[in-house]
Amino acid sequence: MITAATQGRSVVKVKPKGKMTVESVLKEAEMAAHADSTITVDGKPANLKTPVSDESVVVVTSKITNG
């Protein structure tokens, strides 16, 4: 299973379906990344087109500002 997580939301497990990217994992998990989001796959910087494999961990965090 692929693990997907975002700030303020529970972790979601996604069953791999063929060749998947961060974008397809987020769609399957009903999550979104915004223009200012930071994306990592297995702790390494990534983008929406980054391929993921079974057991990958995809994390999307938003930029935090001071008001």
N, CA, C and O atoms as a GROMACS GRO file, in nm:
protein
  268
    1MET      N    1   0.083  -0.118   0.000
    1MET     CA    2   0.000   0.000   0.000
    1MET      C    3   0.088   0.125   0.000
    1MET      O    4   0.196   0.127   0.058
    2ILE      N    5   0.039   0.226  -0.066
    2ILE     CA    6   0.104   0.356  -0.067
    2ILE      C    7   0.038   0.441   0.041
    2ILE      O    8  -0.084   0.442   0.052
    3THR      N    9   0.117   0.511   0.118
    3THR     CA   10   0.064   0.597   0.223
    3THR      C   11   0.067   0.741   0.175
    3THR      O   12   0.168   0.789   0.124
    4ALA      N   13  -0.046   0.811   0.190
    4ALA     CA   14  -0.055   0.953   0.154
    4ALA      C   15  -0.101   1.031   0.277
    4ALA      O   16  -0.190   0.987   0.350
    5ALA      N   17  -0.038   1.146   0.300
    5ALA     CA   18  -0.074   1.227   0.417
    5ALA      C   19  -0.059   1.375   0.384
    5ALA      O   20   0.028   1.415   0.307
    6THR      N   21  -0.146   1.456   0.443
    6THR     CA   22  -0.137   1.601   0.433
    6THR      C   23  -0.154   1.661   0.572
    6THR      O   24  -0.199   1.593   0.664
    7GLN      N   25  -0.120   1.788   0.585
    7GLN     CA   26  -0.139   1.857   0.712
    7GLN      C   27  -0.288   1.860   0.746
    7GLN      O   28  -0.371   1.884   0.658
    8GLY      N   29  -0.320   1.835   0.870
    8GLY     CA   30  -0.457   1.847   0.916
    8GLY      C   31  -0.551   1.740   0.864
    8GLY      O   32  -0.673   1.755   0.874
    9ARG      N   33  -0.499   1.632   0.809
    9ARG     CA   34  -0.584   1.526   0.758
    9ARG      C   35  -0.525   1.391   0.796
    9ARG      O   36  -0.404   1.375   0.809
   10SER      N   37  -0.614   1.295   0.814
   10SER     CA   38  -0.568   1.160   0.848
   10SER      C   39  -0.485   1.100   0.736
   10SER      O   40  -0.495   1.141   0.620
   11VAL      N   41  -0.407   1.004   0.771
   11VAL     CA   42  -0.329   0.930   0.674
   11VAL      C   43  -0.422   0.839   0.596
   11VAL      O   44  -0.513   0.778   0.653
   12VAL      N   45  -0.399   0.829   0.463
   12VAL     CA   46  -0.481   0.745   0.377
   12VAL      C   47  -0.392   0.643   0.308
   12VAL      O   48  -0.285   0.678   0.258
   13LYS      N   49  -0.435   0.518   0.307
   13LYS     CA   50  -0.364   0.411   0.237
   13LYS      C   51  -0.427   0.394   0.099
   13LYS      O   52  -0.549   0.387   0.087
   14VAL      N   53  -0.343   0.388  -0.005
   14VAL     CA   54  -0.390   0.375  -0.142
   14VAL      C   55  -0.334   0.246  -0.200
   14VAL      O   56  -0.214   0.219  -0.191
   15LYS      N   57  -0.422   0.165  -0.260
   15LYS     CA   58  -0.378   0.042  -0.325
   15LYS      C   59  -0.317   0.077  -0.460
   15LYS      O   60  -0.382   0.143  -0.541
   16PRO      N   61  -0.194   0.035  -0.485
   16PRO     CA   62  -0.129   0.068  -0.613
   16PRO      C   63  -0.208   0.012  -0.732
   16PRO      O   64  -0.259  -0.100  -0.728
   17LYS      N   65  -0.217   0.094  -0.838
   17LYS     CA   66  -0.286   0.054  -0.960
   17LYS      C   67  -0.193   0.082  -1.077
   17LYS      O   68  -0.195   0.192  -1.133
   18GLY      N   69  -0.112  -0.013  -1.114
   18GLY     CA   70  -0.018   0.006  -1.225
   18GLY      C   71   0.087   0.110  -1.189
   18GLY      O   72   0.126   0.124  -1.073
   19LYS      N   73   0.133   0.183  -1.290
   19LYS     CA   74   0.232   0.289  -1.268
   19LYS      C   75   0.160   0.412  -1.214
   19LYS      O   76   0.074   0.469  -1.280
   20MET      N   77   0.196   0.452  -1.093
   20MET     CA   78   0.131   0.567  -1.030
   20MET      C   79   0.230   0.680  -1.009
   20MET      O   80   0.350   0.658  -0.994
   21THR      N   81   0.176   0.802  -1.008
   21THR     CA   82   0.254   0.922  -0.977
   21THR      C   83   0.196   0.984  -0.851
   21THR      O   84   0.092   0.941  -0.801
   22VAL      N   85   0.265   1.084  -0.800
   22VAL     CA   86   0.212   1.157  -0.684
   22VAL      C   87   0.072   1.207  -0.716
   22VAL      O   88  -0.019   1.196  -0.633
   23GLU      N   89   0.053   1.262  -0.834
   23GLU     CA   90  -0.077   1.316  -0.874
   23GLU      C   91  -0.187   1.210  -0.867
   23GLU      O   92  -0.295   1.236  -0.814
   24SER      N   93  -0.161   1.091  -0.920
   24SER     CA   94  -0.264   0.986  -0.919
   24SER      C   95  -0.289   0.934  -0.778
   24SER      O   96  -0.402   0.897  -0.744
   25VAL      N   97  -0.186   0.929  -0.695
   25VAL     CA   98  -0.204   0.887  -0.556
   25VAL      C   99  -0.292   0.987  -0.482
   25VAL      O  100  -0.385   0.948  -0.411
   26LEU      N  101  -0.264   1.117  -0.499
   26LEU     CA  102  -0.344   1.219  -0.431
   26LEU      C  103  -0.488   1.216  -0.479
   26LEU      O  104  -0.580   1.233  -0.398
   27LYS      N  105  -0.509   1.195  -0.606
   27LYS     CA  106  -0.645   1.187  -0.660
   27LYS      C  107  -0.719   1.068  -0.598
   27LYS      O  108  -0.833   1.081  -0.555
   28GLU      N  109  -0.653   0.955  -0.595
   28GLU     CA  110  -0.712   0.833  -0.538
   28GLU      C  111  -0.743   0.852  -0.389
   28GLU      O  112  -0.842   0.800  -0.339
   29ALA      N  113  -0.658   0.928  -0.318
   29ALA     CA  114  -0.676   0.952  -0.175
   29ALA      C  115  -0.769   1.070  -0.147
   29ALA      O  116  -0.797   1.103  -0.032
   30GLU      N  117  -0.819   1.134  -0.254
   30GLU     CA  118  -0.906   1.252  -0.244
   30GLU      C  119  -0.837   1.364  -0.165
   30GLU      O  120  -0.896   1.426  -0.077
   31MET      N  121  -0.712   1.387  -0.200
   31MET     CA  122  -0.631   1.493  -0.141
   31MET      C  123  -0.583   1.584  -0.254
   31MET      O  124  -0.588   1.547  -0.371
   32ALA      N  125  -0.538   1.703  -0.218
   32ALA     CA  126  -0.490   1.797  -0.320
   32ALA      C  127  -0.360   1.863  -0.276
   32ALA      O  128  -0.332   1.878  -0.157
   33ALA      N  129  -0.282   1.902  -0.376
   33ALA     CA  130  -0.161   1.981  -0.353
   33ALA      C  131  -0.185   2.117  -0.417
   33ALA      O  132  -0.243   2.125  -0.526
   34HIS      N  133  -0.142   2.222  -0.352
   34HIS     CA  134  -0.159   2.357  -0.403
   34HIS      C  135  -0.025   2.409  -0.456
   34HIS      O  136   0.079   2.346  -0.435
   35ALA      N  137  -0.028   2.520  -0.524
   35ALA     CA  138   0.093   2.577  -0.586
   35ALA      C  139   0.206   2.597  -0.485
   35ALA      O  140   0.323   2.582  -0.519
   36ASP      N  141   0.172   2.630  -0.361
   36ASP     CA  142   0.275   2.656  -0.260
   36ASP      C  143   0.304   2.533  -0.172
   36ASP      O  144   0.375   2.544  -0.072
   37SER      N  145   0.250   2.417  -0.209
   37SER     CA  146   0.272   2.296  -0.130
   37SER      C  147   0.413   2.241  -0.149
   37SER      O  148   0.474   2.256  -0.254
   38THR      N  149   0.461   2.177  -0.045
   38THR     CA  150   0.586   2.102  -0.052
   38THR      C  151   0.548   1.956  -0.055
   38THR      O  152   0.472   1.909   0.030
   39ILE      N  153   0.603   1.883  -0.152
   39ILE     CA  154   0.572   1.740  -0.168
   39ILE      C  155   0.700   1.660  -0.148
   39ILE      O  156   0.806   1.695  -0.200
   40THR      N  157   0.688   1.552  -0.071
   40THR     CA  158   0.799   1.458  -0.059
   40THR      C  159   0.749   1.317  -0.084
   40THR      O  160   0.634   1.284  -0.054
   41VAL      N  161   0.837   1.234  -0.139
   41VAL     CA  162   0.811   1.090  -0.153
   41VAL      C  163   0.927   1.020  -0.085
   41VAL      O  164   1.042   1.034  -0.123
   42ASP      N  165   0.893   0.944   0.016
   42ASP     CA  166   0.995   0.873   0.095
   42ASP      C  167   1.101   0.969   0.148
   42ASP      O  168   1.220   0.935   0.154
   43GLY      N  169   1.057   1.090   0.186
   43GLY     CA  170   1.146   1.189   0.246
   43GLY      C  171   1.227   1.271   0.149
   43GLY      O  172   1.305   1.356   0.191
   44LYS      N  173   1.211   1.249   0.018
   44LYS     CA  174   1.287   1.323  -0.083
   44LYS      C  175   1.195   1.419  -0.157
   44LYS      O  176   1.079   1.386  -0.182
   45PRO      N  177   1.245   1.539  -0.194
   45PRO     CA  178   1.162   1.635  -0.268
   45PRO      C  179   1.102   1.572  -0.394
   45PRO      O  180   1.168   1.495  -0.463
   46ALA      N  181   0.976   1.607  -0.421
   46ALA     CA  182   0.905   1.550  -0.535
   46ALA      C  183   0.810   1.653  -0.595
   46ALA      O  184   0.793   1.762  -0.542
   47ASN      N  185   0.748   1.615  -0.708
   47ASN     CA  186   0.643   1.698  -0.768
   47ASN      C  187   0.530   1.605  -0.810
   47ASN      O  188   0.538   1.484  -0.787
   48LEU      N  189   0.426   1.660  -0.871
   48LEU     CA  190   0.309   1.580  -0.905
   48LEU      C  191   0.338   1.468  -1.004
   48LEU      O  192   0.265   1.368  -1.008
   49LYS      N  193   0.442   1.482  -1.083
   49LYS     CA  194   0.475   1.380  -1.185
   49LYS      C  195   0.573   1.274  -1.135
   49LYS      O  196   0.607   1.182  -1.209
   50THR      N  197   0.619   1.286  -1.011
   50THR     CA  198   0.713   1.191  -0.954
   50THR      C  199   0.648   1.053  -0.942
   50THR      O  200   0.539   1.041  -0.885
   51PRO      N  201   0.713   0.949  -0.995
   51PRO     CA  202   0.657   0.814  -0.982
   51PRO      C  203   0.667   0.763  -0.838
   51PRO      O  204   0.761   0.796  -0.766
   52VAL      N  205   0.570   0.683  -0.800
   52VAL     CA  206   0.571   0.621  -0.667
   52VAL      C  207   0.555   0.471  -0.684
   52VAL      O  208   0.503   0.423  -0.785
   53SER      N  209   0.600   0.397  -0.585
   53SER     CA  210   0.589   0.252  -0.589
   53SER      C  211   0.519   0.203  -0.464
   53SER      O  212   0.494   0.279  -0.371
   54ASP      N  213   0.487   0.074  -0.464
   54ASP     CA  214   0.424   0.014  -0.347
   54ASP      C  215   0.512   0.040  -0.225
   54ASP      O  216   0.635   0.029  -0.233
   55GLU      N  217   0.451   0.075  -0.115
   55GLU     CA  218   0.519   0.105   0.010
   55GLU      C  219   0.575   0.247   0.017
   55GLU      O  220   0.636   0.283   0.118
   56SER      N  221   0.556   0.329  -0.087
   56SER     CA  222   0.601   0.469  -0.082
   56SER      C  223   0.518   0.548   0.018
   56SER      O  224   0.403   0.512   0.047
   57VAL      N  225   0.577   0.655   0.069
   57VAL     CA  226   0.507   0.747   0.158
   57VAL      C  227   0.509   0.884   0.091
   57VAL      O  228   0.616   0.941   0.068
   58VAL      N  229   0.390   0.936   0.058
   58VAL     CA  230   0.374   1.066  -0.006
   58VAL      C  231   0.321   1.164   0.099
   58VAL      O  232   0.217   1.139   0.161
   59VAL      N  233   0.393   1.276   0.119
   59VAL     CA  234   0.351   1.375   0.217
   59VAL      C  235   0.340   1.510   0.148
   59VAL      O  236   0.431   1.552   0.075
   60VAL      N  237   0.228   1.578   0.170
   60VAL     CA  238   0.206   1.712   0.115
   60VAL      C  239   0.187   1.808   0.232
   60VAL      O  240   0.099   1.789   0.315
   61THR      N  241   0.271   1.910   0.237
   61THR     CA  242   0.259   2.012   0.341
   61THR      C  243   0.243   2.148   0.276
   61THR      O  244   0.295   2.173   0.167
   62SER      N  245   0.171   2.236   0.344
   62SER     CA  246   0.150   2.372   0.292
   62SER      C  247   0.248   2.467   0.354
   62SER      O  248   0.297   2.446   0.465
   63LYS      N  249   0.276   2.574   0.281
   63LYS     CA  250   0.364   2.678   0.331
   63LYS      C  251   0.296   2.746   0.450
   63LYS      O  252   0.177   2.777   0.444
   64ILE      N  253   0.371   2.767   0.556
   64ILE     CA  254   0.319   2.832   0.675
   64ILE      C  255   0.368   2.977   0.676
   64ILE      O  256   0.487   3.002   0.661
   65THR      N  257   0.275   3.070   0.693
   65THR     CA  258   0.311   3.212   0.695
   65THR      C  259   0.278   3.274   0.829
   65THR      O  260   0.207   3.216   0.910
   66ASN      N  261   0.330   3.392   0.852
   66ASN     CA  262   0.308   3.463   0.978
   66ASN      C  263   0.193   3.561   0.966
   66ASN      O  264   0.212   3.680   0.992
   67GLY      N  265   0.078   3.516   0.928
   67GLY     CA  266  -0.041   3.600   0.926
   67GLY      C  267  -0.048   3.687   0.810
   67GLY      O  268  -0.144   3.763   0.795
   0.00000   0.00000   0.00000
